[in-house]
Amino acid sequence: MVRDPIPFPFFAKLLVAATFFINFGRFLVFTFLTVYLTHTLDFEPWQTGTILTIALLVNQILPLISGVVGDRIGYSTMLVLGCISSSVGFFCVYSFASFQEMIGAAILIGGGAALYEPSIKSIFGNLQDESRKKAFTYFNQALNAGAVLGALAGGLSVQYSASLPMLFGTILFTVVSIVLLFLIRKFPKGKHSSSFRDSYRNVLKHKEFRLFSIAMIFFWIMYAQLTVSLPLEMYRVSESSELVSGVIISNGLFAFVLMFFLRRLFNKGKSNQLVKYGMLIMGSGLILIAFNSSVFWVIFCVLVFTIGETLGLPGADLAIAEYSSYEDVGAFYGVFGISFAIGGTLGNYLGTWLMGQYGGSYLPWLIYGLMGAVGFGLMKTLEKKVKCNQSYVKIIDIKKEDLT
């Protein structure tokens, strides 16, 4: 067996394992949360929508603050607090039944994710280049493995009781919190600017980061279709609600396996190029759906889509870390969340509207394909801008040498 030459510290391995269990717990609960709120607690659709929206908004907006705070008090502290918050939130869902109590639970669950997600990425982002690339590929695999197994475990437990996934999620997050609490000193801390204001200024003045965040909006619009248009199309062609889960399961399993073959590409490739081609492939997978109407064709297109997604997600995480240059890393990841908030929201509304009005036609898939092409074009523009800046820096350095 060939030994891996890339160093990978123990705390990074520990964090990959924690990521698996965290995502396992999340999908254990969230796969069936809508059904639980609607059919077990008998909430009105607007009440269920409000609870889920509050959790989503807190998850997407709070990182603007939690990322900067994590740079200062330590990512490990924020990671533990996030897991504890999620654990309490899941326990509230399990124990209580009123609309007001569920809103409180949604705030705790969304807030927990907003604390631990930027923290995990910031810890990986502070690793040295080769270890960082390795960490984010393992991170992606842990997310996919946790999602698939969590959804399957939830499906088994819900057969005995609709509230069991909530209880198991509580227990799992509590155990992860306790383990991380005892190992909190093993995680590194990051560098940060002198004040919150300086941290935000350091992030927002970065022109390439701003253009990258804008380009990624089109990535997130397409990514949202994994839970919107693709399941709806699967239901349309199969007329079976049982086959809808095949979209998520095939996506997660294929992404997990695919990373074993792509890891070398991540170690050698440039993050911006990975994202650029990832968007083009995602758009291609979506536009291909317009050419056929069968279950097997939808699954094939999902697999093509997954190739692009598996290039784009870790590629984006790596790009953010590179833009930060080991300073205010949490702030960069926190601000980048705005891109996901905008793109994810647009993708959800666009997907439901297009599939509702034009489902069964080629139009939704043509629009998604154009999204991929636009994202690809913006990334090409960013690539040219980076090359121009690098050339300018080299010219300045040469002139300085001539003067000396």
Protein Blocks (a to p, Z undefined) as FASTA:
>chain_A
ZZdfbdcdfklmmmmmmmmmmmmmmmmmmmmmmmmmmmmnopafklmmmmmmmmmmmmmm
mmmmmmmmmmmnopklmmmmmmmmmmmmmmmmmmmmbfklmmmmmmmmmmmmmmmmmmmm
mmmmmpcfklmmmmmmmmmmmmmmmmmmmmmmmmmmmmmomklmmmmmmmmmmmmmmmmm
mmmmmpccddddfbfklmmmmmmmmmklmmmmmmmmmmmmmmmmmmmmmmmmmmmmnopa
klmmmmmmmmmmmmmmmmmmmmmmmmmmcfklmmmmmmmmmmmmmmmmmmpccfklmmmm
mmmmmmmmmmmmmmmmmmmmmmnnopaklmmmmmmmmmmmmmmmmmmmmmmmmmmmmgoi
aklmmmmmmmmmmmmmmmmmmmmmmmmmmmmmmmmmmmmmmmZZ
